[in-house]
Amino acid sequence: MIISVKRNFLELKNINDLIKKDKPEDNYSVEKTKPDFQLNKFFYKQIGKKYRWTDRLIWTDLQWSNYVSNKNLETYVIKNGEDLIGYFELIHHPEKNETELAYLGLFEDYFGKGVGGYALTTAILKSFEKKFKSKVGLLAIALIAPSLGSIT
């Protein structure tokens, strides 16, 4: 089966242009984590397998450890009570005066519940907290397969 990839680059230059999505229920939260390559690796593999996140699958533990030790990387977990249900990574680029939302993903059980919009809103707000005036960037990739429809 041939799957085509459609890439969209999104950019928000002004926080006032953000249409915020509220927290769907009180039991959801987003928390910054301490660097833990096992956590990033877990989410990357488990959430990313359906979307063919493959570039990091060959990384060694040392490569993962070096990645999460980057002072410009922040990892946040999305929780439902005490359960981990997703994550996002922000990479700050001070030399470019911008922040990149590198990955954001939820486990499928939480699709359609408003959690993704809330997580995206939180990621964008956290990005702008760095006082980078330039922009927040997001690369959205859709995998399109004739028999599957569009997966985003």
C-alpha positions as CSV (number, residue, x, y, z in Angstrom):
1,M,0.0,0.0,0.0
2,I,1.3,3.4,-0.9
3,I,0.8,6.1,1.7
4,S,1.3,9.8,0.8
5,V,2.4,12.3,3.4
6,K,1.0,15.8,3.5
7,R,2.9,18.4,5.5
8,N,1.5,21.6,6.8
9,F,3.6,24.2,8.6
10,L,1.6,26.3,11.0
11,E,2.8,29.5,12.7
12,L,1.4,31.7,15.4
13,K,3.1,35.0,15.7
14,N,0.8,36.7,18.2
15,I,-0.7,35.0,21.2
16,N,-3.8,37.2,20.8
17,D,-4.6,35.2,17.6
18,L,-5.0,32.0,19.6
19,I,-8.5,30.6,19.9
20,K,-8.2,28.9,23.3
21,K,-9.7,25.5,24.1
22,D,-10.7,25.1,27.7
23,K,-9.9,22.1,29.9
24,P,-12.7,19.6,29.1
25,E,-13.0,18.4,32.7
26,D,-11.3,19.1,36.0
27,N,-9.5,15.8,36.2
28,Y,-7.3,16.6,33.2
29,S,-3.9,18.3,33.7
30,V,-0.7,19.1,31.9
31,E,2.6,19.0,33.9
32,K,6.2,19.7,32.9
33,T,8.4,16.7,33.6
34,K,12.0,16.3,34.5
35,P,14.2,14.9,31.8
36,D,13.5,11.2,31.5
37,F,14.4,9.6,28.2
38,Q,12.4,6.5,29.0
39,L,9.2,8.6,29.2
40,N,9.8,10.4,25.9
41,K,10.8,7.2,24.3
42,F,7.6,5.4,25.6
43,F,5.3,8.1,24.3
44,Y,7.1,8.4,21.0
45,K,6.8,4.7,20.3
46,Q,3.3,4.1,21.7
47,I,1.5,7.1,20.3
48,G,3.7,7.4,17.1
49,K,3.3,3.9,15.8
50,K,-0.1,4.5,14.2
51,Y,1.3,7.7,12.6
52,R,4.6,6.2,11.4
53,W,6.8,8.3,13.6
54,T,9.9,6.3,12.7
55,D,12.9,8.7,12.7
56,R,13.8,8.0,16.3
57,L,13.1,4.3,16.4
58,I,16.7,3.5,15.7
59,W,18.0,5.7,18.5
60,T,20.1,4.2,21.2
61,D,19.4,5.0,24.9
62,L,22.4,7.3,24.8
63,Q,20.9,9.3,21.9
64,W,17.5,9.5,23.8
65,S,19.3,10.6,26.9
66,N,21.3,13.3,25.0
67,Y,18.1,14.5,23.4
68,V,16.1,14.9,26.6
69,S,19.0,16.5,28.3
70,N,19.0,19.4,25.9
71,K,18.4,22.6,28.0
72,N,16.1,23.9,25.2
73,L,13.8,20.9,25.3
74,E,10.8,20.8,27.6
75,T,8.5,17.7,27.9
76,Y,5.0,17.9,29.3
77,V,2.7,15.0,30.2
78,I,-1.1,15.1,29.8
79,K,-2.9,13.4,32.6
80,N,-6.3,12.2,33.4
81,G,-6.2,12.0,37.2
82,E,-2.9,10.1,37.8
83,D,-3.0,8.3,34.4
84,L,-0.6,9.5,31.7
85,I,-2.6,9.9,28.5
86,G,-0.3,11.9,26.2
87,Y,2.6,14.3,25.9
88,F,4.1,17.1,24.0
89,E,7.6,18.4,23.5
90,L,8.6,22.0,23.1
91,I,12.0,22.9,21.6
92,H,13.1,26.5,22.2
93,H,15.3,28.1,19.6
94,P,16.5,31.3,21.3
95,E,18.8,32.2,18.3
96,K,15.7,32.3,16.1
97,N,13.5,33.8,18.7
98,E,10.9,31.0,18.4
99,T,9.6,27.8,19.9
100,E,8.8,24.6,18.0
101,L,6.1,22.2,19.1
102,A,8.0,19.1,18.1
103,Y,5.5,16.4,19.1
104,L,2.1,16.2,20.6
105,G,0.1,13.1,21.0
106,L,-2.7,11.4,22.9
107,F,-3.7,7.8,23.4
108,E,-6.7,6.9,21.2
109,D,-9.0,6.4,24.2
110,Y,-8.9,10.2,24.6
111,F,-9.7,11.2,21.0
112,G,-12.9,13.2,20.6
113,K,-13.0,14.4,24.2
114,G,-11.6,17.9,23.8
115,V,-8.3,16.9,25.4
116,G,-6.2,17.4,22.3
117,G,-7.4,21.0,21.8
118,Y,-6.8,21.7,25.5
119,A,-3.3,20.2,25.2
120,L,-2.5,22.2,22.1
121,T,-3.7,25.4,23.7
122,T,-1.5,24.7,26.7
123,A,1.5,23.9,24.5
124,I,1.1,27.2,22.7
125,L,0.6,29.2,25.9
126,K,3.8,27.5,27.4
127,S,5.7,28.4,24.2
128,F,4.8,32.1,24.5
129,E,5.9,32.1,28.2
130,K,9.5,32.1,27.0
131,K,8.9,35.6,25.8
132,F,10.0,34.8,22.3
133,K,8.1,37.4,20.3
134,S,8.7,35.9,16.9
135,K,6.5,32.8,16.6
136,V,5.5,29.4,17.7
137,G,5.8,26.8,14.9
138,L,4.0,23.5,14.4
139,L,4.5,20.9,11.7
140,A,1.3,19.0,11.2
141,I,1.7,15.8,9.1
142,A,-1.2,13.9,7.7
143,L,-0.8,10.4,6.4
144,I,-3.1,9.6,3.6
145,A,-3.8,6.1,2.5
146,P,-6.6,5.2,0.0
147,S,-8.0,2.4,2.1
148,L,-7.6,4.3,5.5
149,G,-8.8,7.8,4.6
150,S,-6.9,10.6,6.2
151,I,-5.0,10.0,9.5
152,T,-4.0,13.2,11.3
